[in-house]
Amino acid sequence: MTTILTPTLRSAAALTAVLTLGNLALAQPSSTNNVLTGTNVTSTAGAISTSLNGFGFINHGLVGVGRIAATAVDNWGETLGSVSGLQVTNWSNQGNGSYTGVFNILPDRGYNGGSPAVFSNYAARVQTVNFTFTPYTGGATSGVAQNQFALTYNGATSYKFTYGSGTTTTGLVPDSSTTLGGRTVPYVTTSSGTAPTTSPLNPAGSNTINKITVDAEALVLKSDGSGWIGDEYGANVYYFNSTKQIVGVLGQPAATVPNGTPAYSSEVTPSAGRRGNQGMEGLAMNPAGTKLYGLMQSALVQDSVGGNNQDRFNTRLMVWDVSSNNMPSAINAEYVMQLPIGKDTPGAGTPNRNFAQSEIIVIDDTHILVLARDGNGKGLTTANAPVYKSVLLVDLAAATNIAGTAYDNTGGDITPSGTALAAGITPVSWVEAVNLLNTSQLGKYSLNVNPGSTADANSLSEKWEGMSLVPTGTAGEYFLFVANDNDFISGATKMVGLDGTTINTINASAGLPVDNDTMFLAYRVTLGTSAIPEPSTYAALAGVAILGFAAFRRRRS
């Protein structure tokens, strides 16, 4: 249930910021409850303020744009993976208006496309990109160059995940399962590189693979180099140690397991559990480093109605206590979030689309940011223009904790009468905090919201899946970085072959008007809290003498 209140900011510093802004635009409700009517594209200029149950948020606007060419390759000779998960490390204020840091970029399962769909033997990995960020502070409303980020790929500190005795994973569609740390995980025995929607999967697979398969979608890094990744195939959360070896799986409710027993193909919808290709998409840690939050991309099969896309909005947020154990055997809290829904084309009418979530950030134990989006934009051939791509401010305080109830059992259904929640379940509340489809802010940097069929180099792409929040050095103020997943789409996409060694070149942009670059957007925002949403150890920001501000640093292994 969406709650929209008048602006009230928790901190005095944030309140002072509001008072000095003068005419501050208020975020207007774009929905009734969680239902969008029409399009969410806006042209509101200036700072935009909103609040949720007394917690304030100000979007001061887009202050930077950067990009990496879709044709860039990594140090393994494959196309440089785009952003399905994002975390900033080594963040530092240079004291001259610029900042430096490292983008830790988690790509997903590699290029897949065509009919039948062709999938890649792509090992899960993290790409590191050093950057200098100089936010734009001028008053121009158009013609600003997209040069606020200076980005340099760092192959020396990029790495592939391994398991067991050093085996890398694959991104191929699973045809089996195995165990890791005593828990069942998706596995590929043989593969032809295709994945039809009928069984058996990967027919006539003459290539022996024998690997755990991971569709990595979310990343949390700790200061010692260890951390967690969220997986789409199993809806799993994997823990990896400081050598980047995956050593175990966190326990989670039986209700999330596909079919109630392992049925891990993302290309086939199970009868219950994780919906195909809608797994553990969002993962983040609280500032104290004691809790891990994981949000499913959309509703479980049993928590929705049939295959209707618009009925997938009751998704589940799970919380693990990791204060003393990096691989807890069960969750200790679970909440329901009702995602926005609407039409995938402009205009009024019956909703036909769930705007699934793609990333989360934990502000404090009861407030998170959630990135929800449609599936329109650059990278597709459709004529549908983007209608919804927003960062939502979410409050958990009044929501019902359903962990450990019958809803967590195999097939446990929180919507027994259709899409309405069962009596006694109160979902989290939320309000829109940042609307990416603001043509006034985008137009300053010559960006646009053209449909995929008429997209150009400056059109927003379909999938925005990475977020990170870092302090500016002014109390209560942050930069919110948002990045896209470009689906490896270029005219010269390079992927390792099924033999694990040969590099194949694919024209992944065939039929599309333009390659799909990786892009970064930077917003300056004010929060009604002084918490820094980065996990584990904190070190003082260089050049910033403000008590409580810090930067998360990851030790290089």
N, C-alpha and C positions, 0 to 999 in steps of 0.2 A: 504494500500500500504506500503510495507516494504521499509524503507530507511536505507541504511548502509553507514556510513561515516567514515573517518579516525578519530582516537582518538583525541578528544579535550576536556579537562576537564575545568569545570567552576571555581573551586576554586584553589587557589595557593597551598593549602595543598595537594589537590589531585594530582596536577601537580608534586609536589615534590615527591610524592609517586611513580609516573610513572618513573621519572628520576632516582630513586634509584633502580628500579627493574632490570635494565640491559636489557637482551633480553626478551622482553615481547611479548607473542603470541597475535596476533590480532584475534578477533572473525571472522570467515569466514562465508560469507553468505551461508546458507543451503537451500535457496529457491529463486525462481524467483517471485517477488512480494510476495504473501503469499502461494505459492504452493511449497511444499517440493517434491524433486525428490530423490528417494531412501530412505535410512535410515538416521536418524540424530544421530546415535550412533557415538561417537568420542573417540579418545584416546589422545587428545592433553594434554601434561603435562605443568605444570607451570601456572603462572598467565595469564589470558585471558582478553584482553581489547577491548572495543567497545565504540562507541559514537553515539548519535542521535541528529542531529541538534545542535551540540555544547555542549550537555550534556553528560558527561563521566561516564563510569561504568567499574570497574575492578573486575573480579572474581579471587580472590587470591587462591581459591580452597576449598575443603572440609576439615574442621578442627574438625569435631566431628560427632559421631553417637551414638544414644541411642535408647532404645526400651522398650516397655511395653508388657508383655506376653498377647497373645490373650485370655487366660483363666482368666485373672484378672476380679474381680467383684467389683461393687461399693457398697456404703453403703445402697442401696435399694435392694441388692441381685441380681441385673442384671449384665450382662456383661458390663465391663467398656467401655463406648462409645469411639469410635475412633474419628479422627479429620476431620470434615467437615468445621470447622471454628476454628481459633486459634488467641489468643491475649496474649501477655506477660504483666504481671503486676509485681509490686514490684521488678523491675530490679535493681540490685546493683552490683557494681564493688567491690570485696573484697580486691583489692590491692595486691594480692599474685598470680596473674595469673588465678584466678577463679572468677566466677560470680554466683549470685543467683537470682532467680526469681520464678514466678508462671506461669505455662501454664494454661490458661483458654481454655478448650477444649469443642467445641460444636459438639456433635454427631448429626447424622441425624435422620431419622424416625424409627430406630431400625432394627433388622434383617428382611430381606425378601428374599425368595428364593423358589425353587421348582417349580413344574408344576401341577396344577395351582399355581401361586405364593401365598405364605402364608406371611401375613404381621403381624406386632406386635403391640400390644396395648401399645406403648412405649411413655412415656411422654417426651416432649422436656425439655432439661436440660443442664447445664454447669457443667463439671467435672473440678476440680482444682487439679493440680499436682505440688507440690513444686519440685524445681530442683536446683542442683548445676552443673554448666557447666565449665569445664576446657578444653579449646581448645588444640588440639594437635599441637605442634610447632616444633616437631622433623623432621628429614629428611628422615625417612624410606619411602620406596615406596610400601611396602607390610607388612602384618603381624601385623598391628596396631590393638590393641584390641578395641572393640566397647564399651568403658567405659567412654567417655567424659561427658556423662550426668548421674548424680545420680538422679533418679526420684522416688518421693514418693507421692502416691495418698493421697489427703487430703479430706476425706469424710465430715469433719466438715464444710468446706466452699464450698462444692459442693451444687447445688440447682436445683430444678425443677421450671420451669416457671408456673405461674397460670394466671387466668383471672377471671373476675367477682368477686364472693365471695370466691375465693380460689380454684376454679376448675383447675385441671391440664389438659393439652392438651393430644392428642393421636397422633400416627403416622399412624393409619389405613387409608386406601384409602377413600376419601370423597365420600358420596353418596347424599349430599345435601349442603345447604349453610345456613348461618345465618348472623347476623350483629354484628359488634363490633365497638363501637365508631362511629356509623352511616355509616360504610362501610361494604360491603359484603365480607364474608370470608368463606373458606371451612369448612364443618361440616360433622360429622358422626352420623347418627341416630341409625342404627343397623348394625351389621357386623358379618359375619361368619369367618372372618380372611383371606378371599381370595379376589382376585380382577381379575376376567376374563376380557378380552378386549371387551366383548359385554355387552350391557345394558340389564337389570338393573345390576348395580354393587352389589357385596356382596349378591348374591341371597340366599334366605332362611336364612337370617341373624337373628337368634333367640336371639342374644345377644344385649341387649340395651346398647348403648354407650352414645349418646347425648353429644358429646364434639366437640369443635373446633379441627381440625386436622392440625398439623404443621410438615412439612418436613424441619427441620432447616438446613441451609447450610452456613450461614455467620453470623459473630458476630462482633459487635462494642460495647465496654464498655467505659463509661465515668467515671470520677474520683469519682462521687457520688454513683456509683453502678448502675445507670440507663444505658440505651443504646438501641440498635436495633438488630434485627435478620432478616436475609433474609430467605424467605420461597420458597420452590420449588413448592408446590401445587398451590398456588394462584399467584405465582410470586410477592408476597407481601413483604413489609418491615414493620415489627411490632416494635412499640416503647414500651419498658417496663420501669417501674419506679424503684426506688432504692430498693423496696421490691421484685423485680423480677416479678411484676404483669404486664401482657400485657394489656395496656390500650387503644391502638389505632393503626391505620394503616395509613401510609403515602399515600398521593394521587399520582397517577401515570397515564400515558396516557391510554386511552381506548383501544389503539392498542395492549396493552400487555395482556388484559383480555382474557382468553380462550373463544373462540367462540364469543367474543364480549358480551356475557352474561355468568354468572357463569357456567362453565363446568369444574370442578376442578380436576377430576381424572387424575393422572399423567400417567395412563395406557392406556388412549385413546387419540389419537391426535385430537385436535379440528380443526375446519375449519379455524380458524384465532386466533391470539393471542399467548400466551405462548405455546411453543411446549411441549408435554408430557414429564415430567421428565427433563426439561431443563429450570428451573425457575430462581429465583433471587439467583444466585450462589456466586457472589462476592459482598462484602460490606465493605467499609472503609471510614474513616474520614480524612479530611485534617489536617495538623499540628495545624492550628489556631482553630480547633474545630468549624468551621462555616459552613462547607459543608460536605454533606454525598454523597458518590458515590456508585452507584449500577450497576453491570454489569450482563446482562442476560447470561446464560451458553452458549447458541448459538442463532441462528437467530429465530425470530418469524416465525410462520407458513407461513404468507403471504410474509415474506421477503426472502423466499427460494423457491425451486421448488419441489413440491410434497413431497415424503418421502425420497428423496435422502439425505443420510448422508453427502455427500461431498458438498452439496449445502447450508449448514446451517451456512456459515461462516460470513455473515453480521449481527453481533449482535449489540445490543444497550447498550450504557452506559448512565445512567441517573444521574443527580446531583440535590440534594435538598439543599436549603438554610435553615440551622437549627440554625442560629445565634440567633434567637429570638423565635423560635417555634420548638419544638421537633417533631411535627406532621404536617408539612406543607401540604396544600391541593393540591399542584401541584409541579411538577419539575420546575426548572428555567434554566436548560441546558440539552442537550441531543446530543450525538455524535454516530457515527457509527464506529465500529471496525471490520476490516476484519481479522478473525482468520485464523491461518494456516490450510492448508488441505494437504492431501497426501494419500499414501497407508498404510493399516494397516499390510502389510507384506513387508519385505525388497525387494528392486529391483525397477527398473523403471516401468512405466506404468501409466494408467489413475488413478487419485485420486479416492478413494472410501470412504474417511473418513474425517470428520471435527474434528480437534483437539480442542475440546471445552475447555473453560476456567473454572477453579475451584476456584480461589481466587484472590483477588487484594489487593494491598497496595498503598496508596496515599503518594507520596514523597513530592509534592507541588501541587499547583492548576492546573498545566499543565502537570505534569509527574506522571505516575503510573507504578506499576509493576503488571503484569498479569501472572498467572500460567496456562499454556495450556498443554494439555496432550492427549495421545492416551488412548485406553482402554485395553492395553495388559499388562500382567505381572501376578505376584503371586495373587492367589485368583480366577483364572479362570482355566478351563481345556483345553483351546485352545493351539495350538502349535505355535501361532504367538508371536514372541519376541517383546519387546517394540521397537518402532521406533521414538517416539517423546514425551518427557517430558521436558519442558523448561519454564524458567521464562523470560518474555518479558519486555523490557523497552519501554514504550509507551509515545508519545508526543501528547497532545491535541491542542497545540497552533494554528495550521493552519487548524484544522478540522471545518466542518460546524456545527453550532448549529441548530438542527432541532426542538427544543422544541417549542410547540405552533403552529406548522404548521399542514397541513392536514395529514401529515404522522402519527400524533398522534391520529387521529380519529379511530373509530372502523374499523378494516380491513385495516388501512393505510399502504401502501406498498412502501417501499423505493427502491424496485427492480422491477418496473412494467414490464420490458421486460425479466425477468428471474432472473439471479443472478447479473447482472451489476447494479450498483447504478444509481439512477435517476440523470439526468443532474443537476448540481449545488450542489451535495453533495460530499464533500471531506472527506474521512475517516481519522481517526487518523493514525499517522505513528508509526512504531515500529521496533525494532531490538531485536534479541536474546541476553539476558544478561547472563543467567546461563543455561547451558545444564546439566540436571541431568543424562543424559545417557553418561557420560564421564567415560569410563572404566578405565582410568588411576587414576582418583580421587576415584572412587568406589573401585577399586582393592586394594588400600592402606589399606582399612578396610575389605577386603575379601568379598565385595559385588559384585553382578553380575546382568546381565540383561537377565537371562534365561526366556524362555517362561513359562506360567503358568503350562503347562502340565509336565514340568520337573523342576519346581521351587524347591528350597531348602530354608532353613531358612534365607539365606543371599541374596535371590533374591529380586529385587525391586517389590513392589506390583503394582497392576493395577492403583489404584486411589491415586493421590497426590493432596490434597485439602486444606491444611493449610499453611499459611505463616505469619511470623512476623519479623519485623526488629528492632533491638536494637543497641545502640551505643557501640563500644568497649572501648571508652575512648581516642582514637586517632582521631584527627580532620579529618572529612570526611570519617571515617571508621566505618563499622557496621558488625554485625553478622546477616545473613539472615537465619532464621530457616524455614525449610520446613518439613511438616509432612503428613502422609498418612491417608486415610480413609480405614480401614481394613474390612469394611462391616460386622463387628461382627462375622467374620469367625473363629471358633475354633471347636474342637471336643466336647466341652461342653459349648455351648452358652446358656446363661440363659436369658430368657425374661419373663416378666409378661404375664399372660394369659388374655383372653378376659374378664374374670370376674374381672380383675383389681387387684387381690390379689395373685393368685397362680403363683408361679415361675415354668416355664417349662424349661427343659433342652433339647437342640436341637443339634444334630450332624451336625453342619453347614459346616464342612469341609469334609463331606462324598464325596468321589470321587476325592478329591484334594490330592496332594502329601504332603502337609504340612499346618499347621495352619498359619494364617495371622496376625503376630504381628503388633502392632502400632509402627511406627518408626519415629525418628526425625533425620534430616540431618542438619548440621550447616555449612554455607559457610561464609568466611570472604570476605567482599566486600568493595570497595571504590566507593562513589558516588560523582558526580560533584556538590553537594549542601550540606549545613550543616543542612538542615531541619531534624527534627525528626518525622517520620511518625507515631505518636501515638497521639490520641486526647486529648483535654481538658487540665487539669492542669498538670504542670510539676514541678518536684522537682529536685534539684541538685543531680547528681550521686555521691554516696558515694565513696570517695577516688579519685575522678577525679576533678582536679582543672582547667577545661577547659571551658571558657565562652561559653554558648550556648548549652552545652550538658545537657540532662536531662532524667529522667525516669518517665514514666507515672505510677501513683499509683492509684489503685482503693480502695476507702474506703470500708471496710467490713461492711456489714449491719447486 
